[in-house]
Amino acid sequence: MAPGESDLSEPLSNRFIKYLNNCPHVSKSLNVFMEENCHRFAVGPEEHKLEHMDLYKQYVELVEKRMGEFISHCNMTEEQFADEIKVSIANGEELGQDWDIWMKRTDYASFTQTMHDKHRAMKTLGGDEQVCFDDDDEDEDETAAPV
């Protein structure tokens, strides 16, 4: 089997996860999105702003784009993909933990928690220079000498 090809006898969900794992641009694009936007979730996972919903929609579009790439890679339509997954579920096939994790990425509550966790992790590691609330500038000492 040539690199990048999958065994068609393997369940579609497994082929999807293998595709994601073998395509670094997928995880990179999602990580870049999270790193660029997680500072907006500094308020905590329990507080939700309109901006959070807008970012969530952008994230879902990115996830759907990555799924679309896989579907195109398999020469399928979205309907065929969905139908094959439904058949797998109806047949009692276990889609697996990796599949569940990927699907959970499009859940709003999971997204906001993940973004909050990412913000905290980056702050702990000294990253996310944008860690601030929009009104943090008001707290700066206005008497500081100009540089």
Disulfide bonds with the S-S distance in Angstrom:
none
